[in-house]
């Protein structure tokens, strides 16, 4: 009977820690998503400003419209590549942090929720 009570208490403790771990992960993910959305918004605003400036420079240089389109397209591709590499780097860092947190050494009677 005493073993059953102890097992039930352990089960409740494990369940509580499991749920707390899930809530913590959800909060961190939500916060990180919020930060990424802000960064993306800032990058988008910066891109719009640079496109406007580029358009003014190209217009004052009196280039033909096809040349303007080619230059603008190249800049869009380069900006997209930079943005993609930043997001990829952020994802890799997050994955590495998660990997190290989830694979740390723990006593055999405990477990880590990943």
C-alpha positions in Angstrom: 0.0 0.0 0.0 2.8 2.4 0.9 4.6 1.7 -2.4 1.4 2.5 -4.3 1.1 5.9 -2.5 4.7 6.7 -3.2 4.3 5.7 -6.8 1.2 8.0 -7.1 3.1 10.9 -5.6 6.0 10.3 -8.0 3.6 10.1 -10.9 2.0 13.5 -9.9 5.5 15.0 -9.5 6.6 13.8 -12.9 3.4 15.0 -14.5 3.7 18.4 -12.9 7.4 18.8 -14.0 6.4 17.6 -17.5 3.6 20.2 -17.8 5.8 23.0 -16.4 8.5 22.1 -18.9 6.0 22.3 -21.7 4.8 25.7 -20.5 8.3 27.0 -20.3 9.2 25.8 -23.8 6.0 27.4 -25.1 6.8 30.7 -23.5 10.3 30.7 -24.8 9.1 29.8 -28.3 6.5 32.5 -28.2 9.1 35.1 -27.1 11.6 34.0 -29.7 8.8 34.2 -32.4 8.0 37.7 -31.2 11.6 38.8 -31.5 12.0 37.2 -35.0 8.8 39.0 -36.1 10.2 42.3 -34.9 13.5 41.6 -36.6 11.7 40.7 -39.8 9.6 43.9 -39.6 12.7 46.0 -39.1 14.5 44.3 -42.0 11.4 44.9 -44.2 11.2 48.6 -43.3 14.9 48.9 -44.0 14.5 47.2 -47.4 11.6 49.5 -48.3 13.8 52.5 -47.5 16.7 51.2 -49.5 14.4 50.4 -52.5 13.1 53.9 -52.4 16.6 55.4 -52.2 17.7 53.1 -55.1 14.7 54.1 -57.2 15.6 57.8 -56.7 19.2 57.2 -57.6 18.4 55.2 -60.7 15.8 57.8 -61.7 18.3 60.6 -61.4 20.8 58.6 -63.4 18.2 58.4 -66.1 18.7 54.7 -66.8 16.2 52.9 -68.9 13.4 50.9 -67.0 14.8 47.5 -68.0 18.2 48.4 -66.3 16.3 49.6 -63.2 14.4 46.4 -63.0 17.5 44.2 -63.3 19.3 46.1 -60.6 16.3 46.1 -58.3 15.8 42.3 -58.9 19.5 41.6 -58.0 19.2 43.6 -54.8 16.0 41.8 -53.8 17.7 38.4 -54.4 20.7 39.5 -52.4 18.5 40.8 -49.5 16.5 37.6 -49.5 19.7 35.6 -49.4 20.9 37.6 -46.4 17.6 37.3 -44.6 17.5 33.5 -45.2 21.1 33.0 -43.9 20.2 35.0 -40.8 17.1 32.9 -40.1 19.0 29.7 -40.9 21.8 30.7 -38.4 19.2 31.5 -35.7 17.5 28.1 -36.3 20.8 26.3 -36.1 21.7 28.1 -32.8 18.3 27.2 -31.4 18.6 23.6 -32.4 22.0 23.3 -30.8 20.9 24.8 -27.6 17.9 22.4 -27.5 20.1 19.4 -28.3 22.5 20.2 -25.4 19.7 20.9 -23.0 17.9 17.6 -23.9 21.0 15.4 -23.8 22.6 16.5 -20.6 23.4 13.8 -18.1 20.7 13.1 -15.5 20.3 10.5 -12.8 18.7 7.3 -14.0 15.6 7.8 -11.9 14.9 11.2 -13.5 14.2 12.0 -17.1 14.3 15.1 -19.3 11.4 16.1 -21.5 12.6 17.3 -24.9 
